[in-house]
Amino acid sequence: MSRFQSADVVECIDDVPVHPETRVMPRLGERYTVTRTRQVGDGWSVRLLELHPTCHLGGPCRCGDCGWDAARFRKCEPLQETERTRDKAEPVPA
């Protein structure tokens, strides 16, 4: 079973591409929302709400099977999720 589930907030801890065809990578230290996980070999692949991976067939992924290795992410604790929302919020004009 994956250590992540849908709607988990995760932080990127590894942004170095492994495959030469990779064009889109999560940014180190950024937080993302998991939309889906699936088992691939002895590991897990993660799809993210905020990014769409490069497809193994070429171009942006439309096959639904592409994603990033779950080992590239760590799960954020609930307090960190709150900070994520607060940091990205715009102040309301008075």
mmCIF file as gemmi writes it, N, C-alpha and C atoms, coordinates in Angstrom:
data_model
loop_
_atom_site.group_PDB
_atom_site.id
_atom_site.type_symbol
_atom_site.label_atom_id
_atom_site.label_alt_id
_atom_site.label_comp_id
_atom_site.label_asym_id
_atom_site.label_entity_id
_atom_site.label_seq_id
_atom_site.pdbx_PDB_ins_code
_atom_site.Cartn_x
_atom_site.Cartn_y
_atom_site.Cartn_z
_atom_site.occupancy
_atom_site.B_iso_or_equiv
_atom_site.pdbx_formal_charge
_atom_site.auth_seq_id
_atom_site.auth_asym_id
_atom_site.pdbx_PDB_model_num
ATOM 1 N N . MET Axp A 1 ? 0.834 -1.185 0 1 0 ? 1 A 1
ATOM 2 C CA . MET Axp A 1 ? 0 0 0 1 0 ? 1 A 1
ATOM 3 C C . MET Axp A 1 ? 0.879 1.249 0 1 0 ? 1 A 1
ATOM 4 N N . SER Axp A 2 ? 0.477 2.257 -0.778 1 0 ? 2 A 1
ATOM 5 C CA . SER Axp A 2 ? 1.23 3.504 -0.868 1 0 ? 2 A 1
ATOM 6 C C . SER Axp A 2 ? 1.188 4.251 0.458 1 0 ? 2 A 1
ATOM 7 N N . ARG Axp A 3 ? 2.235 4.982 0.742 1 0 ? 3 A 1
ATOM 8 C CA . ARG Axp A 3 ? 2.248 5.79 1.969 1 0 ? 3 A 1
ATOM 9 C C . ARG Axp A 3 ? 1.45 7.079 1.783 1 0 ? 3 A 1
ATOM 10 N N . PHE Axp A 4 ? 1.041 7.369 0.536 1 0 ? 4 A 1
ATOM 11 C CA . PHE Axp A 4 ? 0.221 8.542 0.241 1 0 ? 4 A 1
ATOM 12 C C . PHE Axp A 4 ? -1.147 8.104 -0.243 1 0 ? 4 A 1
ATOM 13 N N . GLN Axp A 5 ? -2.124 8.989 -0.054 1 0 ? 5 A 1
ATOM 14 C CA . GLN Axp A 5 ? -3.448 8.76 -0.618 1 0 ? 5 A 1
ATOM 15 C C . GLN Axp A 5 ? -3.943 10.067 -1.229 1 0 ? 5 A 1
ATOM 16 N N . SER Axp A 6 ? -5.013 9.982 -1.967 1 0 ? 6 A 1
ATOM 17 C CA . SER Axp A 6 ? -5.587 11.145 -2.625 1 0 ? 6 A 1
ATOM 18 C C . SER Axp A 6 ? -5.858 12.254 -1.611 1 0 ? 6 A 1
ATOM 19 N N . ALA Axp A 7 ? -5.537 13.483 -1.98 1 0 ? 7 A 1
ATOM 20 C CA . ALA Axp A 7 ? -5.714 14.703 -1.182 1 0 ? 7 A 1
ATOM 21 C C . ALA Axp A 7 ? -4.607 14.938 -0.16 1 0 ? 7 A 1
ATOM 22 N N . ASP Axp A 8 ? -3.638 14.023 -0.017 1 0 ? 8 A 1
ATOM 23 C CA . ASP Axp A 8 ? -2.497 14.286 0.86 1 0 ? 8 A 1
ATOM 24 C C . ASP Axp A 8 ? -1.673 15.435 0.282 1 0 ? 8 A 1
ATOM 25 N N . VAL Axp A 9 ? -1.13 16.27 1.159 1 0 ? 9 A 1
ATOM 26 C CA . VAL Axp A 9 ? -0.21 17.32 0.746 1 0 ? 9 A 1
ATOM 27 C C . VAL Axp A 9 ? 1.195 16.786 0.969 1 0 ? 9 A 1
ATOM 28 N N . VAL Axp A 10 ? 2.016 16.874 -0.092 1 0 ? 10 A 1
ATOM 29 C CA . VAL Axp A 10 ? 3.377 16.35 -0.038 1 0 ? 10 A 1
ATOM 30 C C . VAL Axp A 10 ? 4.362 17.441 -0.44 1 0 ? 10 A 1
ATOM 31 N N . GLU Axp A 11 ? 5.598 17.294 0.023 1 0 ? 11 A 1
ATOM 32 C CA . GLU Axp A 11 ? 6.666 18.227 -0.32 1 0 ? 11 A 1
ATOM 33 C C . GLU Axp A 11 ? 7.699 17.502 -1.166 1 0 ? 11 A 1
ATOM 34 N N . CYS Axp A 12 ? 8.161 18.151 -2.228 1 0 ? 12 A 1
ATOM 35 C CA . CYS Axp A 12 ? 9.182 17.565 -3.093 1 0 ? 12 A 1
ATOM 36 C C . CYS Axp A 12 ? 10.535 17.597 -2.381 1 0 ? 12 A 1
ATOM 37 N N . ILE Axp A 13 ? 11.192 16.43 -2.3 1 0 ? 13 A 1
ATOM 38 C CA . ILE Axp A 13 ? 12.51 16.342 -1.666 1 0 ? 13 A 1
ATOM 39 C C . ILE Axp A 13 ? 13.584 15.906 -2.664 1 0 ? 13 A 1
ATOM 40 N N . ASP Axp A 14 ? 13.199 15.688 -3.932 1 0 ? 14 A 1
ATOM 41 C CA . ASP Axp A 14 ? 14.149 15.291 -4.978 1 0 ? 14 A 1
ATOM 42 C C . ASP Axp A 14 ? 13.605 15.774 -6.318 1 0 ? 14 A 1
ATOM 43 N N . ASP Axp A 15 ? 14.318 16.715 -6.943 1 0 ? 15 A 1
ATOM 44 C CA . ASP Axp A 15 ? 13.848 17.264 -8.217 1 0 ? 15 A 1
ATOM 45 C C . ASP Axp A 15 ? 14.785 16.958 -9.386 1 0 ? 15 A 1
ATOM 46 N N . VAL Axp A 16 ? 15.63 15.955 -9.24 1 0 ? 16 A 1
ATOM 47 C CA . VAL Axp A 16 ? 16.586 15.599 -10.29 1 0 ? 16 A 1
ATOM 48 C C . VAL Axp A 16 ? 15.958 14.565 -11.228 1 0 ? 16 A 1
ATOM 49 N N . PRO Axp A 17 ? 15.8 14.91 -12.531 1 0 ? 17 A 1
ATOM 50 C CA . PRO Axp A 17 ? 15.207 13.951 -13.47 1 0 ? 17 A 1
ATOM 51 C C . PRO Axp A 17 ? 16.079 12.708 -13.641 1 0 ? 17 A 1
ATOM 52 N N . VAL Axp A 18 ? 15.436 11.564 -13.838 1 0 ? 18 A 1
ATOM 53 C CA . VAL Axp A 18 ? 16.141 10.305 -14.063 1 0 ? 18 A 1
ATOM 54 C C . VAL Axp A 18 ? 16.151 9.965 -15.553 1 0 ? 18 A 1
ATOM 55 N N . HIS Axp A 19 ? 15.043 10.23 -16.224 1 0 ? 19 A 1
ATOM 56 C CA . HIS Axp A 19 ? 14.905 9.882 -17.637 1 0 ? 19 A 1
ATOM 57 C C . HIS Axp A 19 ? 15.168 11.102 -18.516 1 0 ? 19 A 1
ATOM 58 N N . PRO Axp A 20 ? 15.896 10.927 -19.632 1 0 ? 20 A 1
ATOM 59 C CA . PRO Axp A 20 ? 16.231 12.07 -20.492 1 0 ? 20 A 1
ATOM 60 C C . PRO Axp A 20 ? 15.015 12.739 -21.132 1 0 ? 20 A 1
ATOM 61 N N . GLU Axp A 21 ? 13.907 12.012 -21.284 1 0 ? 21 A 1
ATOM 62 C CA . GLU Axp A 21 ? 12.71 12.595 -21.906 1 0 ? 21 A 1
ATOM 63 C C . GLU Axp A 21 ? 11.884 13.445 -20.942 1 0 ? 21 A 1
ATOM 64 N N . THR Axp A 22 ? 12.25 13.465 -19.669 1 0 ? 22 A 1
ATOM 65 C CA . THR Axp A 22 ? 11.505 14.227 -18.669 1 0 ? 22 A 1
ATOM 66 C C . THR Axp A 22 ? 11.603 15.718 -18.956 1 0 ? 22 A 1
ATOM 67 N N . ARG Axp A 23 ? 10.459 16.367 -19.046 1 0 ? 23 A 1
ATOM 68 C CA . ARG Axp A 23 ? 10.397 17.811 -19.299 1 0 ? 23 A 1
ATOM 69 C C . ARG Axp A 23 ? 9.766 18.579 -18.138 1 0 ? 23 A 1
ATOM 70 N N . VAL Axp A 24 ? 8.968 17.911 -17.335 1 0 ? 24 A 1
ATOM 71 C CA . VAL Axp A 24 ? 8.268 18.565 -16.223 1 0 ? 24 A 1
ATOM 72 C C . VAL Axp A 24 ? 8.667 17.867 -14.929 1 0 ? 24 A 1
ATOM 73 N N . MET Axp A 25 ? 9.154 18.651 -13.971 1 0 ? 25 A 1
ATOM 74 C CA . MET Axp A 25 ? 9.545 18.101 -12.675 1 0 ? 25 A 1
ATOM 75 C C . MET Axp A 25 ? 8.99 18.97 -11.556 1 0 ? 25 A 1
ATOM 76 N N . PRO Axp A 26 ? 8.592 18.35 -10.449 1 0 ? 26 A 1
ATOM 77 C CA . PRO Axp A 26 ? 8.216 19.136 -9.27 1 0 ? 26 A 1
ATOM 78 C C . PRO Axp A 26 ? 9.432 19.932 -8.796 1 0 ? 26 A 1
ATOM 79 N N . ARG Axp A 27 ? 9.194 21.08 -8.18 1 0 ? 27 A 1
ATOM 80 C CA . ARG Axp A 27 ? 10.296 21.908 -7.697 1 0 ? 27 A 1
ATOM 81 C C . ARG Axp A 27 ? 10.627 21.546 -6.256 1 0 ? 27 A 1
ATOM 82 N N . LEU Axp A 28 ? 11.914 21.459 -5.99 1 0 ? 28 A 1
ATOM 83 C CA . LEU Axp A 28 ? 12.413 21.124 -4.66 1 0 ? 28 A 1
ATOM 84 C C . LEU Axp A 28 ? 11.833 22.084 -3.614 1 0 ? 28 A 1
ATOM 85 N N . GLY Axp A 29 ? 11.275 21.517 -2.542 1 0 ? 29 A 1
ATOM 86 C CA . GLY Axp A 29 ? 10.727 22.315 -1.451 1 0 ? 29 A 1
ATOM 87 C C . GLY Axp A 29 ? 9.29 22.764 -1.648 1 0 ? 29 A 1
ATOM 88 N N . GLU Axp A 30 ? 8.752 22.637 -2.863 1 0 ? 30 A 1
ATOM 89 C CA . GLU Axp A 30 ? 7.36 23.03 -3.12 1 0 ? 30 A 1
ATOM 90 C C . GLU Axp A 30 ? 6.411 21.958 -2.606 1 0 ? 30 A 1
ATOM 91 N N . ARG Axp A 31 ? 5.209 22.376 -2.269 1 0 ? 31 A 1
ATOM 92 C CA . ARG Axp A 31 ? 4.186 21.44 -1.789 1 0 ? 31 A 1
ATOM 93 C C . ARG Axp A 31 ? 3.13 21.234 -2.864 1 0 ? 31 A 1
ATOM 94 N N . TYR Axp A 32 ? 2.652 19.993 -2.948 1 0 ? 32 A 1
ATOM 95 C CA . TYR Axp A 32 ? 1.694 19.595 -3.977 1 0 ? 32 A 1
ATOM 96 C C . TYR Axp A 32 ? 0.608 18.719 -3.357 1 0 ? 32 A 1
ATOM 97 N N . THR Axp A 33 ? -0.509 18.596 -4.067 1 0 ? 33 A 1
ATOM 98 C CA . THR Axp A 33 ? -1.62 17.76 -3.626 1 0 ? 33 A 1
ATOM 99 C C . THR Axp A 33 ? -1.652 16.484 -4.455 1 0 ? 33 A 1
ATOM 100 N N . VAL Axp A 34 ? -1.675 15.335 -3.798 1 0 ? 34 A 1
ATOM 101 C CA . VAL Axp A 34 ? -1.731 14.04 -4.482 1 0 ? 34 A 1
ATOM 102 C C . VAL Axp A 34 ? -3.149 13.828 -5.016 1 0 ? 34 A 1
ATOM 103 N N . THR Axp A 35 ? -3.252 13.452 -6.299 1 0 ? 35 A 1
ATOM 104 C CA . THR Axp A 35 ? -4.565 13.117 -6.856 1 0 ? 35 A 1
ATOM 105 C C . THR Axp A 35 ? -4.747 11.615 -6.979 1 0 ? 35 A 1
ATOM 106 N N . ARG Axp A 36 ? -3.629 10.893 -7.197 1 0 ? 36 A 1
ATOM 107 C CA . ARG Axp A 36 ? -3.741 9.449 -7.404 1 0 ? 36 A 1
ATOM 108 C C . ARG Axp A 36 ? -2.38 8.805 -7.195 1 0 ? 36 A 1
ATOM 109 N N . THR Axp A 37 ? -2.39 7.558 -6.737 1 0 ? 37 A 1
ATOM 110 C CA . THR Axp A 37 ? -1.163 6.763 -6.66 1 0 ? 37 A 1
ATOM 111 C C . THR Axp A 37 ? -1.429 5.428 -7.34 1 0 ? 37 A 1
ATOM 112 N N . ARG Axp A 38 ? -0.374 4.819 -7.85 1 0 ? 38 A 1
ATOM 113 C CA . ARG Axp A 38 ? -0.507 3.475 -8.415 1 0 ? 38 A 1
ATOM 114 C C . ARG Axp A 38 ? 0.819 2.754 -8.255 1 0 ? 38 A 1
ATOM 115 N N . GLN Axp A 39 ? 0.737 1.45 -8.1 1 0 ? 39 A 1
ATOM 116 C CA . GLN Axp A 39 ? 1.939 0.655 -7.914 1 0 ? 39 A 1
ATOM 117 C C . GLN Axp A 39 ? 2.624 0.455 -9.256 1 0 ? 39 A 1
ATOM 118 N N . VAL Axp A 40 ? 3.945 0.651 -9.246 1 0 ? 40 A 1
ATOM 119 C CA . VAL Axp A 40 ? 4.771 0.435 -10.429 1 0 ? 40 A 1
ATOM 120 C C . VAL Axp A 40 ? 5.98 -0.37 -9.974 1 0 ? 40 A 1
ATOM 121 N N . GLY Axp A 41 ? 6.077 -1.613 -10.416 1 0 ? 41 A 1
ATOM 122 C CA . GLY Axp A 41 ? 7.166 -2.476 -9.974 1 0 ? 41 A 1
ATOM 123 C C . GLY Axp A 41 ? 7.123 -2.636 -8.469 1 0 ? 41 A 1
ATOM 124 N N . ASP Axp A 42 ? 8.255 -2.332 -7.807 1 0 ? 42 A 1
ATOM 125 C CA . ASP Axp A 42 ? 8.293 -2.454 -6.348 1 0 ? 42 A 1
ATOM 126 C C . ASP Axp A 42 ? 8.104 -1.106 -5.653 1 0 ? 42 A 1
ATOM 127 N N . GLY Axp A 43 ? 7.67 -0.086 -6.409 1 0 ? 43 A 1
ATOM 128 C CA . GLY Axp A 43 ? 7.455 1.242 -5.833 1 0 ? 43 A 1
ATOM 129 C C . GLY Axp A 43 ? 6.08 1.782 -6.177 1 0 ? 43 A 1
ATOM 130 N N . TRP Axp A 44 ? 5.936 3.097 -6.012 1 0 ? 44 A 1
ATOM 131 C CA . TRP Axp A 44 ? 4.655 3.761 -6.265 1 0 ? 44 A 1
ATOM 132 C C . TRP Axp A 44 ? 4.861 4.999 -7.119 1 0 ? 44 A 1
ATOM 133 N N . SER Axp A 45 ? 3.903 5.26 -7.979 1 0 ? 45 A 1
ATOM 134 C CA . SER Axp A 45 ? 3.877 6.452 -8.817 1 0 ? 45 A 1
ATOM 135 C C . SER Axp A 45 ? 2.809 7.392 -8.269 1 0 ? 45 A 1
ATOM 136 N N . VAL Axp A 46 ? 3.104 8.688 -8.285 1 0 ? 46 A 1
ATOM 137 C CA . VAL Axp A 46 ? 2.208 9.701 -7.735 1 0 ? 46 A 1
ATOM 138 C C . VAL Axp A 46 ? 1.807 10.676 -8.84 1 0 ? 46 A 1
ATOM 139 N N . ARG Axp A 47 ? 0.503 10.958 -8.932 1 0 ? 47 A 1
ATOM 140 C CA . ARG Axp A 47 ? 0.005 12.03 -9.803 1 0 ? 47 A 1
ATOM 141 C C . ARG Axp A 47 ? -0.321 13.209 -8.902 1 0 ? 47 A 1
ATOM 142 N N . LEU Axp A 48 ? -0.058 14.423 -9.405 1 0 ? 48 A 1
ATOM 143 C CA . LEU Axp A 48 ? -0.253 15.636 -8.619 1 0 ? 48 A 1
ATOM 144 C C . LEU Axp A 48 ? -1.306 16.545 -9.244 1 0 ? 48 A 1
ATOM 145 N N . LEU Axp A 49 ? -2.033 17.249 -8.41 1 0 ? 49 A 1
ATOM 146 C CA . LEU Axp A 49 ? -3.064 18.172 -8.88 1 0 ? 49 A 1
ATOM 147 C C . LEU Axp A 49 ? -2.453 19.346 -9.647 1 0 ? 49 A 1
ATOM 148 N N . GLU Axp A 50 ? -1.335 19.863 -9.167 1 0 ? 50 A 1
ATOM 149 C CA . GLU Axp A 50 ? -0.769 21.101 -9.699 1 0 ? 50 A 1
ATOM 150 C C . GLU Axp A 50 ? 0.114 20.92 -10.931 1 0 ? 50 A 1
ATOM 151 N N . LEU Axp A 51 ? 0.577 19.694 -11.211 1 0 ? 51 A 1
ATOM 152 C CA . LEU Axp A 51 ? 1.486 19.45 -12.346 1 0 ? 51 A 1
ATOM 153 C C . LEU Axp A 51 ? 1.023 18.265 -13.171 1 0 ? 51 A 1
ATOM 154 N N . HIS Axp A 52 ? 1.32 18.306 -14.457 1 0 ? 52 A 1
ATOM 155 C CA . HIS Axp A 52 ? 1.034 17.176 -15.338 1 0 ? 52 A 1
ATOM 156 C C . HIS Axp A 52 ? 2.359 16.69 -15.914 1 0 ? 52 A 1
ATOM 157 N N . PRO Axp A 53 ? 2.662 15.406 -15.754 1 0 ? 53 A 1
ATOM 158 C CA . PRO Axp A 53 ? 3.958 14.89 -16.198 1 0 ? 53 A 1
ATOM 159 C C . PRO Axp A 53 ? 4.076 14.787 -17.714 1 0 ? 53 A 1
ATOM 160 N N . THR Axp A 54 ? 5.324 14.69 -18.167 1 0 ? 54 A 1
ATOM 161 C CA . THR Axp A 54 ? 5.605 14.374 -19.554 1 0 ? 54 A 1
ATOM 162 C C . THR Axp A 54 ? 5.254 12.903 -19.748 1 0 ? 54 A 1
ATOM 163 N N . CYS Axp A 55 ? 4.579 12.575 -20.845 1 0 ? 55 A 1
ATOM 164 C CA . CYS Axp A 55 ? 4.152 11.195 -21.089 1 0 ? 55 A 1
ATOM 165 C C . CYS Axp A 55 ? 5.292 10.355 -21.657 1 0 ? 55 A 1
ATOM 166 N N . HIS Axp A 56 ? 5.32 9.079 -21.291 1 0 ? 56 A 1
ATOM 167 C CA . HIS Axp A 56 ? 6.313 8.168 -21.857 1 0 ? 56 A 1
ATOM 168 C C . HIS Axp A 56 ? 6.065 7.965 -23.357 1 0 ? 56 A 1
ATOM 169 N N . LEU Axp A 57 ? 4.878 8.353 -23.833 1 0 ? 57 A 1
ATOM 170 C CA . LEU Axp A 57 ? 4.555 8.268 -25.259 1 0 ? 57 A 1
ATOM 171 C C . LEU Axp A 57 ? 4.907 9.56 -25.989 1 0 ? 57 A 1
ATOM 172 N N . GLY Axp A 58 ? 5.32 10.592 -25.248 1 0 ? 58 A 1
ATOM 173 C CA . GLY Axp A 58 ? 5.668 11.886 -25.821 1 0 ? 58 A 1
ATOM 174 C C . GLY Axp A 58 ? 4.629 12.941 -25.502 1 0 ? 58 A 1
ATOM 175 N N . GLY Axp A 59 ? 5.081 14.173 -25.268 1 0 ? 59 A 1
ATOM 176 C CA . GLY Axp A 59 ? 4.177 15.282 -24.962 1 0 ? 59 A 1
ATOM 177 C C . GLY Axp A 59 ? 3.596 15.195 -23.565 1 0 ? 59 A 1
ATOM 178 N N . PRO Axp A 60 ? 2.618 16.072 -23.269 1 0 ? 60 A 1
ATOM 179 C CA . PRO Axp A 60 ? 1.968 16.025 -21.955 1 0 ? 60 A 1
ATOM 180 C C . PRO Axp A 60 ? 1.193 14.722 -21.791 1 0 ? 60 A 1
ATOM 181 N N . CYS Axp A 61 ? 1.121 14.207 -20.584 1 0 ? 61 A 1
ATOM 182 C CA . CYS Axp A 61 ? 0.478 12.91 -20.349 1 0 ? 61 A 1
ATOM 183 C C . CYS Axp A 61 ? -1.027 12.975 -20.562 1 0 ? 61 A 1
ATOM 184 N N . ARG Axp A 62 ? -1.497 12.084 -21.418 1 0 ? 62 A 1
ATOM 185 C CA . ARG Axp A 62 ? -2.934 11.899 -21.614 1 0 ? 62 A 1
ATOM 186 C C . ARG Axp A 62 ? -3.321 10.441 -21.38 1 0 ? 62 A 1
ATOM 187 N N . CYS Axp A 63 ? -2.314 9.584 -21.172 1 0 ? 63 A 1
ATOM 188 C CA . CYS Axp A 63 ? -2.601 8.155 -20.986 1 0 ? 63 A 1
ATOM 189 C C . CYS Axp A 63 ? -3.036 7.849 -19.553 1 0 ? 63 A 1
ATOM 190 N N . GLY Axp A 64 ? -2.673 8.723 -18.61 1 0 ? 64 A 1
ATOM 191 C CA . GLY Axp A 64 ? -3.048 8.517 -17.216 1 0 ? 64 A 1
ATOM 192 C C . GLY Axp A 64 ? -2.121 7.603 -16.439 1 0 ? 64 A 1
ATOM 193 N N . ASP Axp A 65 ? -1.108 7.054 -17.102 1 0 ? 65 A 1
ATOM 194 C CA . ASP Axp A 65 ? -0.197 6.132 -16.428 1 0 ? 65 A 1
ATOM 195 C C . ASP Axp A 65 ? 1.11 6.782 -15.989 1 0 ? 65 A 1
ATOM 196 N N . CYS Axp A 66 ? 1.325 8.021 -16.333 1 0 ? 66 A 1
ATOM 197 C CA . CYS Axp A 66 ? 2.585 8.68 -15.992 1 0 ? 66 A 1
ATOM 198 C C . CYS Axp A 66 ? 2.463 9.386 -14.639 1 0 ? 66 A 1
ATOM 199 N N . GLY Axp A 67 ? 3.585 9.621 -14.008 1 0 ? 67 A 1
ATOM 200 C CA . GLY Axp A 67 ? 3.608 10.303 -12.719 1 0 ? 67 A 1
ATOM 201 C C . GLY Axp A 67 ? 5.039 10.408 -12.239 1 0 ? 67 A 1
ATOM 202 N N . TRP Axp A 68 ? 5.206 10.669 -10.968 1 0 ? 68 A 1
ATOM 203 C CA . TRP Axp A 68 ? 6.532 10.775 -10.372 1 0 ? 68 A 1
ATOM 204 C C . TRP Axp A 68 ? 6.684 9.723 -9.286 1 0 ? 68 A 1
ATOM 205 N N . ASP Axp A 69 ? 7.91 9.284 -9.087 1 0 ? 69 A 1
ATOM 206 C CA . ASP Axp A 69 ? 8.22 8.296 -8.059 1 0 ? 69 A 1
ATOM 207 C C . ASP Axp A 69 ? 7.844 8.869 -6.69 1 0 ? 69 A 1
ATOM 208 N N . ALA Axp A 70 ? 7.083 8.118 -5.926 1 0 ? 70 A 1
ATOM 209 C CA . ALA Axp A 70 ? 6.645 8.568 -4.6 1 0 ? 70 A 1
ATOM 210 C C . ALA Axp A 70 ? 7.827 8.851 -3.675 1 0 ? 70 A 1
ATOM 211 N N . ALA Axp A 71 ? 8.982 8.232 -3.942 1 0 ? 71 A 1
ATOM 212 C CA . ALA Axp A 71 ? 10.165 8.46 -3.112 1 0 ? 71 A 1
ATOM 213 C C . ALA Axp A 71 ? 10.681 9.898 -3.243 1 0 ? 71 A 1
ATOM 214 N N . ARG Axp A 72 ? 10.208 10.638 -4.23 1 0 ? 72 A 1
ATOM 215 C CA . ARG Axp A 72 ? 10.615 12.036 -4.413 1 0 ? 72 A 1
ATOM 216 C C . ARG Axp A 72 ? 9.889 12.985 -3.459 1 0 ? 72 A 1
ATOM 217 N N . PHE Axp A 73 ? 8.959 12.453 -2.66 1 0 ? 73 A 1
ATOM 218 C CA . PHE Axp A 73 ? 8.107 13.298 -1.826 1 0 ? 73 A 1
ATOM 219 C C . PHE Axp A 73 ? 8.068 12.818 -0.383 1 0 ? 73 A 1
ATOM 220 N N . ARG Axp A 74 ? 7.763 13.753 0.506 1 0 ? 74 A 1
ATOM 221 C CA . ARG Axp A 74 ? 7.473 13.411 1.895 1 0 ? 74 A 1
ATOM 222 C C . ARG Axp A 74 ? 6.123 14.026 2.225 1 0 ? 74 A 1
ATOM 223 N N . LYS Axp A 75 ? 5.374 13.328 3.055 1 0 ? 75 A 1
ATOM 224 C CA . LYS Axp A 75 ? 4.041 13.795 3.439 1 0 ? 75 A 1
ATOM 225 C C . LYS Axp A 75 ? 4.17 14.943 4.432 1 0 ? 75 A 1
ATOM 226 N N . CYS Axp A 76 ? 3.39 15.991 4.227 1 0 ? 76 A 1
ATOM 227 C CA . CYS Axp A 76 ? 3.371 17.129 5.145 1 0 ? 76 A 1
ATOM 228 C C . CYS Axp A 76 ? 2.376 16.862 6.26 1 0 ? 76 A 1
ATOM 229 N N . GLU Axp A 77 ? 2.723 17.295 7.439 1 0 ? 77 A 1
ATOM 230 C CA . GLU Axp A 77 ? 1.827 17.172 8.587 1 0 ? 77 A 1
ATOM 231 C C . GLU Axp A 77 ? 0.723 18.222 8.474 1 0 ? 77 A 1
ATOM 232 N N . PRO Axp A 78 ? -0.417 18.023 9.146 1 0 ? 78 A 1
ATOM 233 C CA . PRO Axp A 78 ? -1.534 18.978 9.039 1 0 ? 78 A 1
ATOM 234 C C . PRO Axp A 78 ? -1.152 20.432 9.31 1 0 ? 78 A 1
ATOM 235 N N . LEU Axp A 79 ? -0.29 20.698 10.284 1 0 ? 79 A 1
ATOM 236 C CA . LEU Axp A 79 ? 0.116 22.076 10.569 1 0 ? 79 A 1
ATOM 237 C C . LEU Axp A 79 ? 0.838 22.67 9.364 1 0 ? 79 A 1
ATOM 238 N N . GLN Axp A 80 ? 1.682 21.875 8.702 1 0 ? 80 A 1
ATOM 239 C CA . GLN Axp A 80 ? 2.394 22.354 7.524 1 0 ? 80 A 1
ATOM 240 C C . GLN Axp A 80 ? 1.422 22.645 6.385 1 0 ? 80 A 1
ATOM 241 N N . GLU Axp A 81 ? 0.343 21.875 6.282 1 0 ? 81 A 1
ATOM 242 C CA . GLU Axp A 81 ? -0.663 22.125 5.253 1 0 ? 81 A 1
ATOM 243 C C . GLU Axp A 81 ? -1.319 23.475 5.485 1 0 ? 81 A 1
ATOM 244 N N . THR Axp A 82 ? -1.587 23.815 6.739 1 0 ? 82 A 1
ATOM 245 C CA . THR Axp A 82 ? -2.186 25.101 7.079 1 0 ? 82 A 1
ATOM 246 C C . THR Axp A 82 ? -1.241 26.226 6.698 1 0 ? 82 A 1
ATOM 247 N N . GLU Axp A 83 ? 0.048 26.054 6.976 1 0 ? 83 A 1
ATOM 248 C CA . GLU Axp A 83 ? 1.034 27.068 6.619 1 0 ? 83 A 1
ATOM 249 C C . GLU Axp A 83 ? 1.075 27.253 5.111 1 0 ? 83 A 1
ATOM 250 N N . ARG Axp A 84 ? 0.939 26.163 4.361 1 0 ? 84 A 1
ATOM 251 C CA . ARG Axp A 84 ? 0.939 26.23 2.9 1 0 ? 84 A 1
ATOM 252 C C . ARG Axp A 84 ? -0.189 27.134 2.428 1 0 ? 84 A 1
ATOM 253 N N . THR Axp A 85 ? -1.37 26.958 2.985 1 0 ? 85 A 1
ATOM 254 C CA . THR Axp A 85 ? -2.525 27.762 2.6 1 0 ? 85 A 1
ATOM 255 C C . THR Axp A 85 ? -2.313 29.221 2.988 1 0 ? 85 A 1
ATOM 256 N N . ARG Axp A 86 ? -1.826 29.454 4.188 1 0 ? 86 A 1
ATOM 257 C CA . ARG Axp A 86 ? -1.615 30.818 4.661 1 0 ? 86 A 1
ATOM 258 C C . ARG Axp A 86 ? -0.572 31.533 3.811 1 0 ? 86 A 1
ATOM 259 N N . ASP Axp A 87 ? 0.522 30.845 3.457 1 0 ? 87 A 1
ATOM 260 C CA . ASP Axp A 87 ? 1.593 31.456 2.677 1 0 ? 87 A 1
ATOM 261 C C . ASP Axp A 87 ? 1.129 31.859 1.283 1 0 ? 87 A 1
ATOM 262 N N . LYS Axp A 88 ? 0.2 31.118 0.697 1 0 ? 88 A 1
ATOM 263 C CA . LYS Axp A 88 ? -0.238 31.394 -0.666 1 0 ? 88 A 1
ATOM 264 C C . LYS Axp A 88 ? -1.462 32.294 -0.719 1 0 ? 88 A 1
ATOM 265 N N . ALA Axp A 89 ? -2.002 32.654 0.443 1 0 ? 89 A 1
ATOM 266 C CA . ALA Axp A 89 ? -3.204 33.487 0.477 1 0 ? 89 A 1
ATOM 267 C C . ALA Axp A 89 ? -2.856 34.945 0.185 1 0 ? 89 A 1
ATOM 268 N N . GLU Axp A 90 ? -3.762 35.619 -0.491 1 0 ? 90 A 1
ATOM 269 C CA . GLU Axp A 90 ? -3.606 37.041 -0.771 1 0 ? 90 A 1
ATOM 270 C C . GLU Axp A 90 ? -4.318 37.835 0.321 1 0 ? 90 A 1
ATOM 271 N N . PRO Axp A 91 ? -3.722 38.94 0.779 1 0 ? 91 A 1
ATOM 272 C CA . PRO Axp A 91 ? -4.409 39.749 1.786 1 0 ? 91 A 1
ATOM 273 C C . PRO Axp A 91 ? -5.676 40.372 1.193 1 0 ? 91 A 1
ATOM 274 N N . VAL Axp A 92 ? -6.685 40.505 2.016 1 0 ? 92 A 1
ATOM 275 C CA . VAL Axp A 92 ? -7.941 41.125 1.585 1 0 ? 92 A 1
ATOM 276 C C . VAL Axp A 92 ? -7.808 42.629 1.754 1 0 ? 92 A 1
ATOM 277 N N . PRO Axp A 93 ? -8.047 43.4 0.669 1 0 ? 93 A 1
ATOM 278 C CA . PRO Axp A 93 ? -7.939 44.862 0.799 1 0 ? 93 A 1
ATOM 279 C C . PRO Axp A 93 ? -8.992 45.403 1.767 1 0 ? 93 A 1
ATOM 280 N N . ALA Axp A 94 ? -8.61 46.385 2.548 1 0 ? 94 A 1
ATOM 281 C CA . ALA Axp A 94 ? -9.532 46.968 3.537 1 0 ? 94 A 1
ATOM 282 C C . ALA Axp A 94 ? -10.459 47.976 2.902 1 0 ? 94 A 1
